[in-house]
């Protein structure tokens, strides 16, 4: 009986330690992701290489348009799906899309905003479960959202901010 209690106690301690490591990882990756997104936000804008008629934007190699509606473009890269949203009534300084995006969550792992050269940028990370996170980056009236693992947050956010930062309208 005492041996079973010791084994159970050791198992519970291991579960607790592993859970703590998981949270540290999401915290660490969130900070690294924010640093990367701010850097891409401040970088020179990638030249648009794709158009849907109204929007012109940069798509990295491997990305393609899967579907589109008036304000949303569904993008694919392998098994990953992304939603690129653009509100043509909002400029790059607008906070309308940011406020609407943050209002739908009770708790976010990361919420960050930044300004530069007449642009308002933001990063939102919502930890969903286990190793799955909802990642959103945006500038003014444009945002891009996907779900990704904790280890891929930084890489995904970099590509997403390159895309969002490149969006131009045909006005």
ABEGO torsion letter per residue (X at the ends): XAAAAAAAAAAAAAAAAAAAAAAAAAAAAAAAAAAAAAAAAABBBBBBABBAGABBBBBBBGBBBABBBAABBBBBBEABBBBBBBBAABBAABAAAAAAAAAABABBABBBBBBBGGBBBBBBBBBABEABBBBBBBBEABBBBBBBBAAAAAAAAAAAAAAAAABBBAX
